[in-house]
Amino acid sequence: MSTPLISVIIPLYNKEREIGDTLRSVLAQTLQPAEIIVVNDGSTDRSAEIVREIASPLVKLITQPNAGECAARNRAIAETTGEYIALLDADDVWKPEFLEEIAAMIAEFPDCGVYATAFDIVGHDGIFPARTPSNRGVVDDFFRDSAHQYIAIPSASAIPRKVFDHVGGFPEGMKIGGDMYMWIKIARHYKVCFSPKRLVNYSRVASNRSASSYTPEQTAYSFETLYDPLASESEREFIARAALGKALILSAKGDTEAAMRAIRTFSYTKTYRRTWRKVRVLNALPPKWRGPVIGLYNRLAWAIARKGL
């Protein structure tokens, strides 16, 4: 079987400290991509200049007015020529064998909708493995098996072009949870393939993280409208996980009504009952308290998770 043509897409917004390392990690792959499409989504720093300085013939830089990460990804996908699209955020890096492992999974497990690998989390206090499955191959039930662990994140995933043709692109205007929204659309129709090899470093410490710079969304897409009461229990629980995780951020940013809608809509959850209660408690606090409270909670949770507890 011939080696698949893999295009790499990178949405870029004000990542001048990280984009150089990100691009160099792609260029250092043992299996070179067909192309690297970088969409500069209205950056106001030196991000685009750094991309130009790398001066690789594989890199194509496109500049557009700021439209959000989902729109930048869709623009990049439209510009690609490969059979498969590998996603990479502008502040994460691949280990040299990432694309080689993606190609191996494509050959061994054809016709999947997502090919993903395990990853490590880069924090202020070191690098730690994310909680992921231990088996290689097609996952039995993406929605069920994603409970309390990660199977797919954008920077550790590749998607066949035909999948986007079938299910559509990323939800433009959605600033938080666009990747989860896409996984739901794909996993409804396709199998998901996973490798436990830790071939990606996902950064929690990068500059200009999307959740920290949140502004109110203006979009027709939401987890409430994606919800299907006739879907399997595992799918409905996964949607609740995505929606309630987003609601925590919205509540912390002061969007009380959006968080309340999530509390009402996803009150059915059993698997993520603790998260549902956390949103309720946070949303009952004065808005000015919410950010510091959830920040402290997240720091404690990260410290506990890092110790394996």
N, C-alpha and C positions, 0 to 999 in steps of 0.2 A: 504493500500500500504506500502511495506517495505521501510525503510529509505535508500536512495541511498548511495552507496559507493563513497565518494569524496576524491580524492587524491589532495594534495597541492604540487605545484612546485615552487621553488624559485631559480632563477639564481643569483649567488653570485660573485661579483668582488669588492674587496677592500672596504668592508662595515663593518669594525671592530667596528665602533661606533654604528651602527644601528642593525646589524643582531641579536643580543641577544634579543632586544625588539621585533623585528619582529617575531622571533620564539616563544617567550613567549606568544605573542598575539594569535598565532595559538593553542598552547597547552592549552590556557585558554578558548577555544571555548565551548559553551554549548552543541554543537554537535561536537564530536571529529571526525577528519578525519581518513580515513583508513591508511594514511601514509603521510609523509612529505619528499619530495625528494628535496634535496639541491644540486645543481650542482655548485661546486667551479670552476669558469672559469678562472683559472690561477692567483688567488689572490696572491699578494706579501706582504700582511699585515697579521694580526692575525685572519682574518675572519674565516678560516677553523678551527682554534684552538678553537675559541669561540663556534662554532657549536658543536664540540666534547665535550666541557666542559658541555654543557647542558645535554648531555647523556640521551636523551629520546629514548625509544625503537621505537617510531613512526618515528624518524628522520633517514633518510638514506643519508649519505654524499658521493657524487661522485666528484672526482677531475679530471679535464682535462686541457690540455693546453688552453690558452686563444683563444677563437674562436668567441666571441661576444655573446651578450644577446640572439639573436634569436637562435643561435646554442645551447646555454645552455638550453633554454626552450625546444627545440626539443629533446635534450638528456634526459631531465627530463621526458618529456611526454612518451618517449620510455620505461622508467624504471617503470612507474606507473602501478597499477593493478586496480584502481577504474574505475567506469562507467563514472565519471565526473572528470574534471580536473579544480581545482581552481588555478588561477594565483595570485602570490604575489611577488612584488619586495622586495628586501632585505633591503630597507629603509622605507617601509610603514608598518602600523600596522592595524589589524582588531579589531573591538569591539567584545565583546564575542558572540553576537548573529548573526554574519555574516553568518557562515555556516548553522545555523538553518534557517535563512531566505532564503538562496539559496535552501535548501532542500524543504522548504514550496512552493517556486515558481515552483520547478520541479514537485511537486505533483499536484499543481493547474493548471499549464500551461505546459503540456508535449510537447515534440517534438520541443522545441525551440533550436536555435543554440548557443545562448548566454544567460546567466542569470546574470544580473548586478544590483548593488545597487548604490544609491547616496553616496557621500563621502564629507569629509571636507578637506580643503587645509591648511596645516601647513606652515606658513611663519615665517619670523623673528619677525614679530610684532603680532603674534597671530594665532588663528585657525578660519577659515571662511568657510561658506558653498559654495561649487561649484555650479554653475548654472546648474541645472538638471531638468528633467520633474517632475511634481507633481503627476502624476497618476501611479498606480500600475497595472502591467499586460503587455500584448503584445503591443508593440508600433505599431502605424499604419504604419509608413514608417520610418525605421531607418535612411535612408539617409536624408530625408527631416527634420525629427524631431531632427536630430543632429545639425542643423544649429544654431549656436550661443549658444549651450548648450552641455553638456556632457551626453551621455547615457552609454557609456562603456569605462572604462580604465582597464588596466591589473589587478591591485591590487583589483579591485572591481568586478571581473568577474569570472564566471565558465563556462566551455564549455564541452558538452558531448564528450566522446572519439570518438564516431562514426563520429562526425563532422570532426575531424582531419583526420580520415580515408578517408573521402570523398573529402575535399578541400585541404588536405596537411598541412604541418607544417608552422611555421613562416619563413619569407624570410631570409635565412642565408646570412650573409655579409651585410645586411642592418642595419646600426647603428642608424638611426633616422627614425621613422615612421613605424617600423615593426609591431607595434600593430594596427595602422590604416590600414595598408596593409591587415592584417588578418581580421579585421572587415569587410572590403569590400568583401573579398572572402566569408566570412560566410553569410553576409546579402544578398548576391546575391541568396542564396539558402535556407536560413532558417529565421524563425521569431526570433525576439529578445525580451526578457522579461526583465522588469525593475521594481525595487522597489525603492520608494522615501525615504526609511529608510537610514539614514546616518550612515553607519556601518564601514566605512574605513577612516583612516587618511592618506592622500597622502602628502608626504613631498616635499616641494620646497627648503628645506634648508639642505638636506642630503649631506654628503661628496661624492666626485667622481661621480657627476651627469653626465649621458652619453653625453648630449649636450655640457657640458663645457669641456669635454675631447675628443672631436671629432677628429678623424683622417680620411683621405679620405677613402671612401668605395671601396671595391672590391667585387662586387656582380652582379649577372645576373638579379636581381629584381629591378624594378623601378615603380613609379606611371605612368610614360609615357606608359610603356608596359601594365600596368593593365587597362588603359583607354580604354573604348569601346564606339565609337561614336554612336552606336545604343542603348545604355543603356538609362534608364530613365533620365530625366533632373536632378532629385534629386540625383541620383547616380553619374552623371558626375560632379555635383557641389560639392559633398562630396569629390570626388577624387581631385578636384581642391583645396579644403580646405587643404587636407592632403599634397599635393604636394607643395603648395605655403608656407605653414607653415614651411615645411622642407627647402624650398628654402631660406627663411629668414636666417635660421641658416647657411646654406652652404655659402651664400653670406657674412655673418658676419665673417665666417672662411676664407674668401678669395677665395672661389671657384666660381669665376665670371661666368665661362662657364656653370656650372651646374645650377646656378640660372637663367642664360639667357635662357637655354633650357626650364625651367619651365615657364618663362615669355611668351615664344613663344607658348608652347603647351597649356597652360591653359588661354590664353587670352580671351577665350569665357566666362569666369565666370561672372555671374551677382551678385550672392549672396555674393561672396567674392571679389568684385571689389576693395574694399579698401585695402585688403591684397595684391592683385596683384599690385596696385599702390605703396604700401609700398616696395615691392620687387624691383620694377623698380627704385624707388628713392634710396634705399639703395645700389643697385648694380651699380648705377652711381657714387657713392662716391669713393674716394681713399680707397683701401682695409684696410689701417691702421685706418681709421676713423670709419669703419662699426661696429666693435664690441662695442666701447664706445657709438655710436649713438643708436644702437638697445638696448643696456643695459639700457640706460637712458629712452628710450621709454617704455620698458617693466616695469621698476620700476614705471613710471608715470601711465601706464595703470593698473597695479596691485593696486596702491593706489586709483585710481578712481573706479575700480571694487569693491574694498573692501568697499567703501562708498555707494555702490548701485547705482552709477551714470552711 
